Amino acid sequence: MSEPVPEVLLDVTVTVNDVPRHARVPARRLLSDFLRHDVGLTGTHVGCEHGVCGACTVLVDGAPVRSCLMFAVTAQAHRVTTVEGLGTVEAMGPVQQAFTECHGLQCGFCTPGFVTTVTAYLEDHPDPTADEAREAISGNLCRCTGYQNIVKSVLRAAEIKAEASASEGPAAGSTA
């Protein structure tokens, strides 16, 4: 019998929430596992492991990506933002604040994927309708809610972002 070939480990450095994170990992290490096990950021949840449920959604260069479908080595040249990078309990981001205000979560397992997905969506669609909000979250699954409060959360997050922009005043270089 031949000896098993030891798995080769690769040095991987990924910028996660604006901090370079390094680990030696097998080439097949999924980004979700890298984030949870190698970096210790457990806010990214792993549900179906097939890219269907959306619980593992993170932002890669600002775009939502299923981290259970991406290898960690592939993320090296990119910026990854997890739910932990979107705010804290003391200083919640607008989407987190809206989910709290509108009771957009129950068990919370799917919430990180919704929060990252909605954060990216609102960057390009700052004033969605309820139907547009439903479409935006259609790739994320929740087994506890009826989605009504999640849709309300999307709309409220858009309001919070608009209020913050209005309180900052006109953009630099604009004429008012």
C-alpha positions as CSV (number, residue, x, y, z in Angstrom):
1,M,0.0,0.0,0.0
2,S,1.2,3.4,-0.8
3,E,1.3,6.2,1.8
4,P,-1.4,8.9,1.4
5,V,-0.1,12.1,-0.2
6,P,-0.1,14.9,2.3
7,E,-2.3,17.8,1.4
8,V,-0.4,20.8,0.2
9,L,-1.1,24.0,2.2
10,L,-1.1,27.4,0.5
11,D,-0.4,30.7,2.1
12,V,-3.5,32.8,1.7
13,T,-3.9,36.5,2.6
14,V,-7.3,38.0,2.2
15,T,-8.4,41.5,3.1
16,V,-11.4,41.0,5.3
17,N,-13.3,44.0,6.7
18,D,-10.3,46.1,5.7
19,V,-7.8,43.9,7.7
20,P,-5.3,41.6,5.9
21,R,-6.0,38.0,7.3
22,H,-3.5,35.3,6.7
23,A,-3.7,31.5,7.0
24,R,-2.1,28.4,5.5
25,V,-5.0,26.4,4.0
26,P,-5.6,23.6,1.5
27,A,-6.3,24.8,-2.0
28,R,-9.9,23.6,-1.7
29,R,-10.7,25.6,1.4
30,L,-13.9,27.5,0.9
31,L,-14.1,31.1,1.6
32,S,-16.9,30.5,4.1
33,D,-14.6,28.0,6.0
34,F,-11.7,30.4,5.8
35,L,-13.7,33.2,7.4
36,R,-15.3,31.0,10.1
37,H,-12.4,28.6,11.0
38,D,-9.2,30.3,10.0
39,V,-10.1,33.9,10.7
40,G,-12.6,33.4,13.5
41,L,-15.4,35.5,12.0
42,T,-18.5,33.4,12.6
43,G,-21.1,35.9,11.4
44,T,-21.0,34.2,8.0
45,H,-23.3,31.3,8.4
46,V,-23.2,28.1,6.3
47,G,-26.6,26.6,5.5
48,C,-27.0,24.5,2.4
49,E,-23.4,24.5,1.2
50,H,-24.7,24.6,-2.4
51,G,-25.2,28.4,-2.9
52,V,-28.9,28.2,-2.7
53,C,-29.9,29.6,0.7
54,G,-27.8,32.8,0.8
55,A,-26.9,32.5,4.5
56,C,-23.2,32.6,3.6
57,T,-23.4,35.7,1.5
58,V,-20.5,38.1,1.9
59,L,-19.5,41.1,-0.2
60,V,-16.5,40.7,-2.5
61,D,-15.4,44.0,-3.8
62,G,-18.9,45.3,-2.8
63,A,-20.8,42.6,-4.7
64,P,-22.8,39.8,-2.9
65,V,-21.1,36.4,-3.3
66,R,-22.0,33.0,-1.9
67,S,-18.9,32.2,0.2
68,C,-19.7,28.5,0.2
69,L,-19.0,28.5,-3.6
70,M,-15.8,30.5,-3.7
71,F,-12.3,29.2,-2.7
72,A,-10.3,31.3,-0.3
73,V,-7.4,31.3,-2.7
74,T,-9.6,33.0,-5.2
75,A,-10.3,35.9,-2.8
76,Q,-6.7,36.9,-2.4
77,A,-6.8,39.9,-4.7
78,H,-10.2,41.1,-3.5
79,R,-11.7,42.9,-0.5
80,V,-14.2,40.8,1.5
81,T,-16.7,42.3,3.8
82,T,-18.6,40.1,6.2
83,V,-21.6,41.1,8.4
84,E,-19.1,41.9,11.1
85,G,-17.6,44.6,8.9
86,L,-21.0,46.4,8.4
87,G,-21.4,47.6,11.9
88,T,-21.4,46.7,15.6
89,V,-24.0,46.5,18.3
90,E,-22.9,50.0,19.4
91,A,-22.7,51.4,15.9
92,M,-25.1,49.5,13.6
93,G,-25.0,50.0,9.9
94,P,-28.3,51.2,8.3
95,V,-29.4,47.8,7.3
96,Q,-28.6,46.3,10.7
97,Q,-30.5,49.1,12.3
98,A,-33.5,48.6,10.0
99,F,-33.6,44.8,10.6
100,T,-33.7,45.6,14.4
101,E,-36.3,48.3,14.1
102,C,-38.6,46.3,11.8
103,H,-38.2,42.9,13.4
104,G,-36.7,41.6,10.2
105,L,-35.3,38.5,11.9
106,Q,-36.5,35.7,14.1
107,C,-33.9,33.0,14.7
108,G,-31.2,35.1,13.0
109,F,-29.5,32.3,11.0
110,C,-30.3,33.8,7.6
111,T,-29.8,37.4,8.8
112,P,-26.1,37.9,7.9
113,G,-26.8,36.9,4.3
114,F,-29.8,39.2,4.1
115,V,-27.8,42.1,5.6
116,T,-24.9,41.8,3.2
117,T,-27.2,41.3,0.2
118,V,-29.4,44.3,1.1
119,T,-26.3,46.5,1.8
120,A,-25.0,45.8,-1.7
121,Y,-28.5,46.2,-3.3
122,L,-29.1,49.6,-1.7
123,E,-25.8,51.0,-3.1
124,D,-27.2,50.7,-6.6
125,H,-31.0,51.0,-5.8
126,P,-31.3,53.7,-3.0
127,D,-35.1,54.0,-3.2
128,P,-36.7,50.6,-3.9
129,T,-40.4,49.8,-4.0
130,A,-41.7,46.9,-1.9
131,D,-41.8,44.7,-5.1
132,E,-38.2,45.7,-5.9
133,A,-37.2,44.9,-2.3
134,R,-38.8,41.4,-2.6
135,E,-37.0,40.8,-5.9
136,A,-33.7,41.9,-4.3
137,I,-34.0,39.4,-1.4
138,S,-35.4,36.6,-3.5
139,G,-32.1,34.7,-3.6
140,N,-32.0,34.5,0.2
141,L,-34.1,32.0,2.1
142,C,-35.7,32.4,5.5
143,R,-37.5,29.5,7.2
144,C,-38.9,31.6,10.1
145,T,-40.5,34.7,8.8
146,G,-43.0,35.4,6.1
147,Y,-40.6,37.9,4.5
148,Q,-42.9,40.8,5.2
149,N,-40.7,42.3,7.9
150,I,-37.6,41.6,5.9
151,V,-39.1,43.7,3.0
152,K,-40.1,46.4,5.5
153,S,-36.4,46.3,6.7
154,V,-35.1,46.9,3.2
155,L,-37.4,49.9,2.8
156,R,-36.5,51.2,6.2
157,A,-32.8,50.8,5.5
158,A,-33.3,52.9,2.4
159,E,-35.0,55.6,4.5
160,I,-32.2,55.5,7.1
161,K,-29.5,55.9,4.3
162,A,-31.5,58.7,2.7
163,E,-31.8,60.5,6.1
164,A,-28.1,60.2,6.7
165,S,-27.3,61.5,3.2
166,A,-29.7,64.5,3.7
167,S,-28.1,65.4,7.1
168,E,-24.7,65.4,5.6
169,G,-25.7,68.1,3.2
170,P,-24.9,68.6,-0.5
171,A,-22.0,66.6,-1.9
172,A,-18.7,68.4,-2.3
173,G,-18.4,70.2,-5.5
174,S,-22.1,70.5,-6.2
175,T,-23.9,73.8,-6.5
176,A,-27.1,74.2,-4.5
